[in-house]
Amino acid sequence: MPGVSVLAQIDSATGLDATLERTVDLVGVFFFAVSGGLLAVRKGFELVGVIALSLVTALGGGIIRDVVLGATPPTAFDDVLYLIVPLVAAAVVFVGHAIIEHRFRRPVMFFDAAGLGLFAATGAVKASAFEASAVGAVLIGVITATGGGIIRDVLANDQPHLFHPDSRLYAIPAALGATVIVVAWRNGFYSGGVAIGVAAAVFSLRLAALKFGWRAPTPR
């Protein structure tokens, strides 16, 4: 069930213009691509490396989501904008990385947090549209939100933030956001505004965790 039919399914289930969900998803693609490109620049990668890391960061989580859900082909291969948007982001980073680094204190983490919130929402929405179980939809939301970042860090030879012993809250905000989306969907009050609000809340919680050093409990 490729991208267009999924959008129609979301539209039918919510009574909304499902183009909003696609737009939110593409904005998440852009933010994740920027985070991947910035890390590639920091690692000293050349042009092909910047493009490659931008692409896999932006599209990795969504491709995993679609493969798990059985969406064929995955949206990233069915909609040309999912290729154009990360390429534009890679170009922006390649030319303007110094400006981005100057304006943001921790730019890779900032753009990663933005993508995390957006993908947690859209991943849970798509899983719900495919009639996944409540727990399954939350899990797929988390996988969508964290998958691209994990691939990015592994390819850049860094320990993924999800598993780093000094990691601030990462998967937990995504799981909370996906849970809100699934509850809203199943109780009939999901809307585009809910998705945007959840994405903003996940983003804010992740940034707060980075600022204040909040961590998940560790074994004693």
For each residue, the residues with C-beta under 8 A, 3 or more apart:
1: 5 6 9 70 71 72 130
2: 5 6 71 72 73 75 78
3: 6 7 22 71 75 78 79
4: 7 8 78
5: 1 2 8 9
6: 1 2 3 9 10 71 75 126 129 130
7: 3 4 10 11 18 19 21 22
8: 4 5 11 12 18
9: 1 5 6 12 13 129
10: 6 7 13 14 16 18 21 125 126 129
11: 7 8 14 15 16 17 18
12: 8 9 15
13: 9 10 128 129 185
14: 10 11 18 190 191
15: 11 12
16: 10 11 20 21 191 192
17: 11 20 192
18: 7 8 10 11 14 21 22
19: 7 22 23
20: 16 17 23 24 192 195
21: 7 10 16 18 24 25 122 125 192 195
22: 3 7 18 19 25 26 79
23: 19 20 26 27
24: 20 21 27 28 118 121 122 192 195 196 199
25: 21 22 28 29 62 75 118 119 122
26: 22 23 29 30 81 82 85
27: 23 24 30 31 118
28: 24 25 31 32 114 115 117 118 119 122 199
29: 25 26 32 33 58 59 62 82 85 86 89 115
30: 26 27 33 34 58 85 86 88 89
31: 27 28 34 35 111 112 114 115 118
32: 28 29 35 36 57 58 61 86 111 112 115 119 148 149
33: 29 30 36 37 54 55 57 58 85 86 89 90 93
34: 30 31 37 38 54 89 92 93 100 107 111
35: 31 32 38 39 57 107 108 109 111 112 115 149 152
36: 32 33 39 40 53 54 55 56 57 58 148 152
37: 33 34 40 41 50 51 53 54 57 89 90 92 93 94 97
38: 34 35 41 42 93 97 100 101 107 108 111
39: 35 36 42 43 53 57 108 152 153 156 158
40: 36 37 43 45 49 50 52 53 54 93 156
41: 37 38 44 45 50 93 94 97
42: 38 39 108
43: 39 40 49 156 157
44: 41
45: 40 41 48 49 50 53
46: 49 50
47: 50 51 94
48: 45 51 52
49: 40 43 45 46 52 53
50: 37 40 41 45 46 47 53 54 90 93 94
51: 37 47 48 54 55 87 90
52: 40 48 49 55 56 155
53: 36 37 39 40 45 49 50 56 57 152 155 156
54: 33 34 36 37 40 50 51 57 58 86 87 89 90 93
55: 33 36 51 52 58 59 83 86 87 90
56: 36 52 53 59 60 148 151 152 155
57: 32 33 35 36 37 39 53 54 60 86 115 148 149 151 152
58: 29 30 32 33 36 54 55 82 85 86 89 115 148
59: 29 55 56 62 63 76 82 86 148
60: 56 57 63 64 147 148 150 151 152
61: 32 64 65 119 123 143 144 145 146 147 148 149
62: 25 29 59 65 66 74 75 76 82 119 123 144 147 148
63: 59 60 66 67 74 76
64: 60 61 67 68 143 144 147
65: 61 62 68 69 71 123 126 127 140 143 144 147
66: 62 63 69 70 71 72 73 74 75 76 126
67: 63 64 70 71 74
68: 64 65 140 143
69: 65 66 126 127 130 132 140
70: 1 66 67 130
71: 1 2 3 6 65 66 67 74 75 126 130
72: 1 2 66
73: 2 66 77 78
74: 62 63 66 67 71 77 78
75: 2 3 6 25 62 66 71 78 79 82
76: 59 62 63 66 79 82 83
77: 73 74 82
78: 2 3 4 73 74 75 82
79: 3 22 75 76 82
80: 83 84
81: 26 84 85
82: 26 29 58 59 62 75 76 77 78 79 85 86
83: 55 76 80 86 87
84: 80 81 87 88
85: 26 29 30 33 58 81 82 88 89
86: 29 30 32 33 54 55 57 58 59 82 83 89 90
87: 51 54 55 83 84 90 91
88: 30 84 85 91 92
89: 29 30 33 34 37 54 58 85 86 92 93
90: 33 37 50 51 54 55 86 87 93 94
91: 87 88 94 95
92: 34 37 88 89 95 96
93: 33 34 37 38 40 41 50 54 89 90 96 97 100
94: 37 41 47 50 90 91 97
95: 91 92
96: 92 93 99 100
97: 37 38 41 93 94 100 101
98: 101 102
99: 96 102 103
100: 34 38 93 96 97 103 104 107
101: 38 97 98 104 107
102: 98 99
103: 99 100 107
104: 100 101 107 110 111
105: 110
106: 109 110 210
107: 34 35 38 100 101 103 104 110 111
108: 35 38 39 42 111 112
109: 35 106 112 113 210
110: 104 105 106 107 113 114 207
111: 31 32 34 35 38 104 107 108 114 115
112: 31 32 35 108 109 115 116 149 161
113: 109 110 116 117 202 203 206 207 210
114: 28 31 110 111 117 118 203
115: 28 29 31 32 35 57 58 111 112 118 119 145 148 149
116: 112 113 119 120 145 146 149 170 173 174 202 203 206
117: 28 113 114 120 121 145 173 174 177 198 199 200 201 202 203 206
118: 24 25 27 28 31 114 115 121 122 199 203
119: 25 28 32 61 62 115 116 122 123 141 144 145 148 174
120: 116 117 123 124 141 142 144 145 173 174 175 177 178 181 198 199 202
121: 24 117 118 124 125 141 177 178 181 195 196 198 199 202
122: 21 24 25 28 118 119 125 126 144 195
123: 61 62 65 119 120 126 127 140 141 142 143 144 145 178
124: 120 121 127 128 137 138 140 141 144 177 178 179 181 182 185
125: 10 21 121 122 128 129 181 185 190 195
126: 6 10 65 66 69 71 122 123 129 130 140 144
127: 65 69 123 124 130 132 136 137 140 141 182
128: 13 124 125 131 132 137 181 182 185 186 190
129: 6 9 10 13 125 126
130: 1 6 69 70 71 126 127
131: 128
132: 69 127 128 136 137 140
133: 136 137
134: 137 138 182 186
135: 138 139
136: 127 132 133 139 140
137: 124 127 128 132 133 134 140 141 178 181 182 185
138: 124 134 135 141 142 175 178 179 182
139: 135 136 142 143 178
140: 65 68 69 123 124 126 127 132 136 137 143 144 178
141: 119 120 121 123 124 127 137 138 144 145 174 175 177 178 181 182
142: 120 123 138 139 145 146 171 174 175 178
143: 61 64 65 68 123 139 140 146 147
144: 61 62 64 65 119 120 122 123 124 126 140 141 147
145: 61 115 116 117 119 120 123 141 142 171 174 177 178 202
146: 61 116 142 143 149 150 162 170 171 174
147: 60 61 62 64 65 143 144 150 151
148: 32 36 56 57 58 59 60 61 62 115 119 151 152
149: 32 35 57 61 112 115 116 146 152 153 160 161 162
150: 60 146 147 153 154 160 162
151: 56 57 60 147 148 154 155
152: 35 36 39 53 56 57 60 148 149 155 156
153: 39 149 150 156 158 159 160 161
154: 150 151 157 158 160
155: 52 53 56 151 152
156: 39 40 43 53 152 153
157: 43 154
158: 39 153 154
159: 153 163 164
160: 149 150 153 154 163 164
161: 112 149 153 164 167 170
162: 146 149 150 167 170 171
163: 159 160 167
164: 159 160 161 167
165: 218
166: 215
167: 161 162 163 164 170 215 216
168: 206 209 210 213 214 215
169: 172 173 205 206 209 214 215 216
170: 116 146 161 162 167 173 174 206 209
171: 142 145 146 162 174 175
172: 169 175 176 216
173: 116 117 120 169 170 176 177 201 202 205 206 209
174: 116 117 119 120 141 142 145 146 170 171 177 178 202
175: 120 138 141 142 171 172 178 179
176: 172 173 179 180 201 202 205
177: 117 120 121 124 141 145 173 174 180 181 198 199 201 202
178: 120 121 123 124 137 138 139 140 141 142 145 174 175 181 182
179: 124 138 175 176 182 183
180: 176 177 183 184 194 198 201
181: 120 121 124 125 128 137 141 177 178 184 185 190 194 195 198
182: 124 127 128 134 137 138 141 178 179 185 186
183: 179 180 186 187
184: 180 181 187 189 190 191 194
185: 13 124 125 128 137 181 182 190
186: 128 134 182 183
187: 183 184
188:
189: 184 194
190: 14 125 128 181 184 185 194 195
191: 14 16 184 194 195
192: 16 17 20 21 24 195 196
193: 196 197
194: 180 181 184 189 190 191 197 198
195: 20 21 24 121 122 125 181 190 191 192 198 199
196: 24 121 192 193 199 200
197: 193 194 200 201
198: 117 120 121 177 180 181 194 195 201 202
199: 24 28 117 118 120 121 177 195 196 202 203
200: 117 196 197 203 204
201: 117 173 176 177 180 197 198 204 205
202: 113 116 117 120 121 145 173 174 176 177 198 199 205 206
203: 113 114 116 117 118 199 200 206 207
204: 200 201 207 208
205: 169 173 176 201 202 208 209
206: 113 116 117 168 169 170 173 202 203 209 210
207: 110 113 203 204 210 211
208: 204 205 211 212 214
209: 168 169 170 173 205 206 212 213 214 215
210: 106 109 113 168 206 207
211: 207 208
212: 208 209
213: 168 209
214: 168 169 208 209
215: 166 167 168 169 209 218
216: 167 169 172
217:
218: 165 215
219:
220:
